[in-house]
Amino acid sequence: MKIYIRVLPFIIAPLLLIADSNATQRITVKQLFNVKKSKIIKIKSSKSKKYYGYTKVDESSIYDISPRYSGYTEKLYADNLYSIVKKGDTLATVYSPEVLQAKEDYLNSINFNNSRSSAAMKQSAKLKLELLGIPSKEIYDIRKSGKSSQYTDIISPISGWVFEKRVNNGSSFKRGERAFQIVNLDTIWVEAKIYQEDIGLISKWNSFEIRSKGADRSYKAKKLLFYPALDPKDATATLRLEVANSDGKLTIGSYTTITISDSSKERLVIPRKATIRKDGKWYAFLATEFQGEYDPIEIEVKPLDREYYEVTKGLSEGEEVVDNALFMMDSDTQINGLY
């Protein structure tokens, strides 16, 4: 014996639910009009999750310039904060009695060596200038010209931005005090906040894409390390990423979106709209061998992207399901607990 259950009038297309009198038999939904169907397929894709963070200076790209002698600033060239300098540029010309004395000692050792061979004395005087941080060109000019200048130059050892300047024209400085800080921003760090439950997952993933409102493109990033302590305020871990910033469009302190993905592989998928959730379970309507009849079948899925779920149980590749599960929903079947 078969039981026919009437579909409520607001359903777009009339449905018939067909059930055997034996309660152990499956429930079949009969669609009198044609419906659109989708095949269960495998696609090559990767899972991804989105997090947020901010950019900061790569600490390995910071260079503090602290003269190894005391002196006075005669001419300041890097006179503005956040100006760009190149490696080898003169930041300031200074006068230092200590450096001048060392230059004179080197010159005297050269002259003495010319009359009486004393290579060790000359080498010792040269080494003292090198240890004071005197540019090699100045040391060469002393030997070449036979004269020593009373002034010396402070040279930038790297290309970058002047993040700090503590001297002015005419100001004095002391040995060991930082006069300039140069920061290279060709590579920067991004610190991403990762939920505690995702730490094990993210540590296995290897694709990181960075986006910032200040830049018109995305950037690939390299994973450096997880910080060993959680932030107790929100129970998040900090993931440090390294990003190439050769175009200079990522600014320090900017808010970023980080998309983290795993390796691409084949996955069995079903369109999101082909599934429906009821009582904590997922269902799809599987096409049967009879035209227009569909079995509501329980399945297990995991989110994949905006279009698909990954099927982990209940369906096989090549099977057909109703493309829009909501189209097959029927109030009578829910009320009677048929699925």
Buried (B, 14 or more C-beta within 10 A) or exposed (E): EEEEBEBEEEBEEBBBBBBEEEEEEEBBBBBEEEBEBBEBBEBEBBBBBEBEBBBBBBEEBBBEBBBEBBBBBBEBBBBEEEEBBEEEBBBBBBBBEBBBEBBBBBBBBBEBBEEEEBEEBBEEBBEBBEEBBBBEEBBEBBEEEEEBBEBBBBBBEBBBBBBBBEBEEEEEBEEEEBBBBBBBBBBBBBBBBBBEEBBEBBEEBEBBBBBBEEBEEEBEBEBEEBEEEBEEEEEBBBBBBBBEBEEEEBEBEBEBBBBBBBEEEEBBBBBBBBBBEEEEEBBBBBBBEEEBBBBBBEBEBEEBBEEBBBBEEBBEEEBBBBBBBEBBBBEBBEEEEBB
